[in-house]
Amino acid sequence: MGVMEQQVASRTPLVALLGNPNCGKTALFNRLTGSRQKVANYAGVTIERKEGSFTSPGGRAFRVLDLPGAYSLNAQTPDEGITRDVVAGLRAGEAAPDAILCVVNATNLRLNLRMVLELQRLGLPMVLVLNMVDVARKRGIAIDKEKLSTALGMPVVETVAIQSGGERALLAELDRMSFDAKVQAKPLSAIDTVPVEETQREVRRILDLAVTTAGDRGNLTEKIDNVVLHPVLGPVILAALMFLIFQAVFSWAGTPMDLIEAGVGALGEGVGALLGEGVLHSLIVDGIIAGVGSVLVFLPQILILFFFILLLEDVGYLPRAAFLLDRIMGSVGLSGRAFLPLLSSFACAIPGIMAARTIQNPRDRLVTIMIAPLMTCSARLPVYALLIAAFIPNREVGIMNLQGLVLFVLYMAGILSAMAVAWFMKRRSEYKQQALMMELPAYHWPQPGALASGLWERAKIFLKRVGTLILTMMILLWLLSSFPGAPEGATQPPIYYSVAGMIGRALSVILAPIGFGWEIAIALVPGMAAREVAVGALGTVYALSGGDEVGNTLAPLIAQGWSLATGLSLLTWYVYAPHCLPTLATVARETGSRRYAWIMAGYMFGLAYVAAFIVYRVALYFTQG
């Protein structure tokens, strides 16, 4: 055997999973690789790259690449462009795959087969993976695997990616394949050698030959969609779901929040008693425990919010919400495709901004990016929860909780403001609404394991921020708030005379018209690192301002020290202000220009100041007569 032959035989084949969105491709990737995955970004872009490894029953090692979902190799989005270039071997620094595993939804072959035929024209080794065959059988859809294989000229295997062992037929086929010779893909121009109309005729011919739908009994999805997508009932159901979620955030979180609050208070008292008075006591109790504990208490509310978002995503409802909102969003210059990136922004604006790359139209993509931070991300929730608890009575208004109602209004304020900004941008540019085309996945029962895993990941992200970024900022704030100390005969707390106090007093000159004192100004500065840091900063500021009240909760302290007008003004400020530098950095990276990051920061700070000024003055008028 020659040297070149030895190298070919010894290398680990790279197979690429490719398919339409919602075909179960990523579920199959997880089934094949388990925990043996590496997630990074493709060079020069923020599109996620997922690679894993596995060993077949025959003892052969494989590398597998999960390519971004695509409907066609004639790329319309950055995601589809990455998929096309990797398959064709044109992506710099990326090895071309040895074989393509084309995953298709067995219940919707009419849509999926178009890309299969496009891929064939590149001349690469391929396997057609019929996923969700169990659902197809339940619906009475009969697929003749042998006829389909003959018609396409490639192996066809059946999988059920969500079931243990559902990948066995694919593994057996990979063991039978030979990877001795590397096949070079034909030029991409080969895709266009056949007109689209002829491709569609070929799809229909293959379906008539290999698929029988006479026994298709329909499914529960269609019956549910008759109600959920009803032009009148659908929006009502969506609004009711969103309202119930925000009610639950306050109604369900009370007990666990009280337990965390009590635990933080007891920890502060216990550690304080052990340390005695002094600088170390101030650092650990007033700086770290008071600051970090003020943020940690809101973990239950964040998890409740994510529980509902993950649940709706898992059952297949979220794409329906995008469909329902397409007409409304189109009226302000957005595509219904913007719904999912904007919904992702309720978790964090950064993944929402990155998700906008799935929008085909560059103008729609830019507008979606520019308004994504107006969605109320989870980092705002601790600030909202703190101020609502301090200034809004916890009482029932009919069947509704007043605090939950206020939270719902704040979320709606962000949404409506985003729509207004999109409408303004529409008026400033030529806009032509594009039809929304998307595949609606079948409804299915949520997977408890997936839900638990998703919540655990969110909890880890939050706790990591608490243990790294927020902890670091609290220590830095404590240093700035503790030195140089108060002069003799001082009439204010020592923090007033510190470096942080000086910064706060300087900023308060600008912020005084909207009701912010120097304490709030101090908290806003470290809050630029991440919004929830402001809550920890307020905890540290008030702990250092009144040392004997460290064990008390923060909400009563600010309720005593601030007016209602100031509390409402700060709530309004956080609806708009861009208190997150990583978000601005992501905007610059996604748009390829710092100009848009500066524009975003400018218009959001402007909106925040004007809105907070109006709310503060109106609240003062009504509260002071």
Secondary structure, DSSP 8 states (H G I E B T S, - for coil): --HHHHHHHHS--EEEEEE-TTSSHHHHHHHHHTT-EEEEE-TTS--EEEEEEEE-TTS-EEEEEE----S-SS--SHHHHHHHHHHTT-STT----SEEEEEEETT-HHHHHHHHHHHHTTT--EEEEEE-HHHHHHHT-EE-HHHHHHHHTS-EEEE-TTSTTTTHHHHHHHHH---SS------GGGGGGS-HHHHHHHHHHHHHHHEE-TT----HHHHHHHHHT-TTHHHHHHHHHHHHHHHHHHHTTHHHHHHHHHHHHHHHHHHHHHH-SSHHHIIIIIIIIHHHHHHHTTHHHHHHHHHHHHHHHHHT-HHHHHHHHHHHHHHTT--GGGHHHHHHTTT-HHHHHHHGGG-SSHHHHHHHHHHGGGS--TTTHHHHHHHHHHHS---EETTEEHHHHHHHHHHHHHHHHHHHHHHHHHHTS------------------HHHHHHHHHHHHHHHHHHIIIIIHHHHHHHHHHHHSS---TT--S-GGGGSHHHHHHHHHHHHHGGGT--HHHHHHHTGGGT-TTHHHHHHHHHHHHH-GGGTTS-HHHHHHHHS-HHHHHHHHHHHHH----HHHHHHHHHHHT-HHHHHHHHHHHHHHHHHHHHHHHHHHHHHHH-
